[in-house]
Amino acid sequence: MNKEIHELPHKPLANYLRAHRQKTGFTQHDVARTLGLESRGMVSHHERFEFVPTLIVALSYQTLYRVPVSEIFSGLTEMVEFQVETQVAEFEKLLGEQSASGPRAARRNQARTQKAS
């Protein structure tokens, strides 16, 4: 047995659509018909994460399975959260640099110097 496999942290799947569908006993055809999708193939594509469903379809899965979208698509949710948090941190850093050295900072320093005189 490969020890490394057991030492890796659990990484969530991109989505748990198939697991929720199987838990409810629905077929892909049942889900497609219920959600008004063109065919069971769309459900299959979503389950295999070949296509990301639209927001309307994702919310439909939420309603059908009575599970929050963020749980159904937990791997995707984790990835999006990481990307947004990274972008926010970079933006905050940029704002900090701009406020310390940008034109506004120069005007603020000038205003402070004039008030002190």
Secondary structure, DSSP 8 states (H G I E B T S, - for coil): --HHHHHS-----S--HHHHHHHHT--HHHHHHHHT-S-HHHHHHHHTTSS---HHHHHHHHHHHTS-HHHHTHHHHHHHHHHHHHHHHHHHHHHHHHHHHSHHHHHHHHHHHHHH-
